[in-house]
Amino acid sequence: MIKDKFMEWLTRLRFLVKRSKPVDLYDELQFHVEQSTATNVAAGMTAEEARRRALIEFSGVERAREQTFEQRPGWWLGTVAQDVRYALRLLVKSPGFAAVTVLTMALGVGATTAIFSVVDATLLHPLSYPQPQQLVRIEDDLPGTGAQDVGISIPEWKDLQRSGIFEHVSVVGGGSVNLTGTSQPARIAFLAVSPNYLALLGVRPELGRWFDPQDQTPGFNLDVVISDGLWKRAFGTDPHILGRSLRLDNDEYRVVGVMPSGFHDPGRTTEQRNTELWAASGFAAAPAPPPLRSSRILPDAIARLKPGLTIAAAQSQLDALVATLQKQYPADYPAESAWRVRLVPLKESVVGNVRQSLMLLLGAVGSVLLIGYVNVANLLLARASARGREMAVRQALGAARTRLVRQLLTESLILSLLGGLAGVAILFSARGFLLRMVPESLPRVSDISISWGVLLFALGVSIAAGMIFGLAPALHAGRLDLVHTLKGEGRGTTGTGEQARTRRILVVVEFALSLVLMIAAGLLLRSFWDLLTVRLGFDPQNVMAVRFWLPVPNDPATDIYGTTAQEATFIREVLRRARTLPGVKEIAVGNLQSIPLNHIRNLAPFTVEGRDVRSNEPSLVESSSVTPEYFHLMGIPLLHGRFFSDLDNDKTPQVVVINEAFARTYWPNDNPLGKRLVIGRARRSTTSAPAWSTVVGVIENARTESLEQAGVPQVYRSLYQRGDKELAVFLRGQLNPAAIPGEVREQVQSINPELPVFGAAALTQVVSESLSQRRFSMEMVLLFALAALLLAGLGIYGTISYLVSERTHEIGIRLALGAKKGKILQMILRQGLELAIAGAALGLVGALIVSHLMAGLLYGVSPTDPLTFVGVTVVLTAVALAASYIPAKRAMRVDPLVALRYE
Amino acid sequence: MPPSTDLLQGTLDLLILQTLALAPMHGWGVAQRIQQVSNEVLQIGQGSLYPALHRLEYKGWIKADWGNSENNRRAKFYSLTATGRRQLEAELETWERLSSAIGLVLSRVPEASA
């Protein structure tokens, strides 16, 4: 039997290759009819009657022939080839139609594929570590105090490691170090991690070794692993890099490994993802403070779950552990703070905050694509009606309907595949340009590529397009009323009523989609505009910030900036020297957190005197340290009390300046001046009296933390009382942005040549960059919305033109019977308006849904903003009327004589 | 169109194979033969006869040769191949099993209701 099957396949194959002569089949059937006729004659019929009977009996020689022919193996291949040839011939004959369709599809598929490639790289692809689904970030929340992701303490970290839930738990602490010994002192992003960090991620160094996970060290290990980029940049790809020493913050470290190129830390910020140096630390000795359970000094922890454990299962085990710990250490975990540990999929923590924007973009570009489809479907419908007679004639001659439908679908598929091909070609040639438009802060930006998956997506979209926009005309062709069509001499129109209805529906859908897009774009635009014109509360004009960094050696004895007084002396010297730079009118120094809109969390715990006595959990507040000149330089006005002065120093009582929001929150009814608070954690560790700080001044609220949020409570401390290592010098005046970085570096390095000076930026630029992701999505959605508007306008124009040409005869009669031209104009415009109103009704419902989904992306504008909704509807209706006006004018000019003679 | 009894799917193939097992025949002959033998009950529509003949040819169960008919006209004669003969046996077996099974079911019905 198996042999028989095999033989059968072989025979089929032979017939597939060997072409038979169609004449033979014809002859065979002819023979049958002849035999039948002969039998009938023998039964006594006349020759003519016998033949007629025979033919009737046979019931359709053509049909039998076609059905028999279809038995041939690979028969359908032949018809596909035939359809393709026929379709290509038709396209060549109407190049204008072909060009418009292919171009529409190319732009639609190209744009959609471009956005998809971003979504694919960021959201769809798993992180590029082995078994990425087992990787999580551990976040501690204190919902009782309203604080989220507060970091974990060393004892907690140890508990997690021993819990049996995780294979590895690694602490990750980002920061920057001062790399010296290369041509120019450089500040590089470094990551202090537990020695099991790479074992956790499952990545091996390209060169050398990783820290031994057993090699626990109380403090910093003096071995470091560097990134491939740093190896190339700072060490010229030195093959003998292993064992080479380098100076970081004036400490001597040894390079023991080089990471593979393309390795990125799965950090939450761009800065951390661009880490170039990893150092192992036990976080349990100097420079780390004593490991107290309530002092959450570890900013971030990542972990790999035990194999086979799902995140949900791990979370429930973790909840049990948290409950046990809360019972065991009631003093550290007061019930009010409701301490909770949350596992977040690592990928989610990297890309979660851009998901909404990206999905919005994909939705927007998908809508444009859909509108493009609808326009093409309309074009095809118009063509189909012009070819109605051709179709009718072919059907009358016995062509099967399925065959015609298949042929029309082949045509539209060819169009869409050509369009898709052109789209991908455009994408390939423009990808460099497009990638530059993507904001750098987008996570996983380096993973974006036109991969096979992306190409497959483009193919899928093209095929779907061909099916969708080919189906309507094809189905119409399949339902032709032959008699009607063949009688409708030369008019070439078919099933007019039904076709016109389909076209109307298509235009309404198109109109609705563009309304949704325009409203989404309008809301984003208004949000963006509101943010651009928001009252900052500080003046970024003519201000530049240049960052520098004081080293923190592991041995406090060698730290020349170890005490606040030592640091103050240095800062005063920087101020003195920088003041002499050309164009500089004002100057100040602050820590990293004092740079406006830096998006670096700098929450400090604090306790207000006379409040919060029951809880051990301090509240958290944004805090920064600045020199006295800072407020005036930034243009932040004083409301009460005084700014810092040069007299506030490490010998005098600690003072703070607070903003209005802080004053309102904590002393709503009192004069805040003279009130006291403690800033800092771990009060229980200090046996001495708490270090009270006194409020000496209240300043106006300024949006230095976030453009979106007004009135974030803030506390400022004097840099001369509370030093910091990551610093920035602020300069105001008529500055030369090109020269300033060099000039500041020269001044700072003339004090200490080992200090890195970097990150010079105009504050206006910082403000603008903080909007970069928002600007990107706003611009893209706006672009798509305008494209949608244009396409919808064209769609309405096409449909009204079609309806007018359909009714030329009728209009001619109306005019001949004395209808006023104005009435005709009104009649046509009303048709356009009806379509617009139906589309608007549908679109407004869609827009309401979409605007609520994107509420998180809006600022200062409600998702149902009436101005946007009404404005956009009016604009779109105006476009619809304008698009209808051109064909309406044409209708007015119809010459009754010509129109009537047309019949 | 002559009245025709609907044939079970695949039954037409079986009838054609059985008819051709006797002697090579052209299409017309096959149709006539089936009609005669079945006492005019089974009238094969040409719309299904020729597709079936060609399908069997493409499967390699029958083969076709051009020859001359009784009245000396060029005609296409079909004959069974070795594969076709085996296939016929297998199908006959299946058919017998099937028809006896159906027979069993049909004969039990009156008993059950009686």
Interface residues (C-beta under 8 A of the other chain):
Chain A: M1 D4 M7 E8 L10 T11 R12 F15 D24 L25 D27 E28 L29 F31 H32 E34 Q35 S36 A38 I56 E57 F58 S59 G60 R63 A64 Q67 T68 E70 Q71 R72 P73
Chain B: M1 P2 H26 G27 W28 A31 G45 Q46 G47 S48 Y50 P51 L53 H54 R55 E57 Y58 K59 G60 W61 W66 S69 N71 R73 R74 A75 K76 T83 R86 Q87 A90
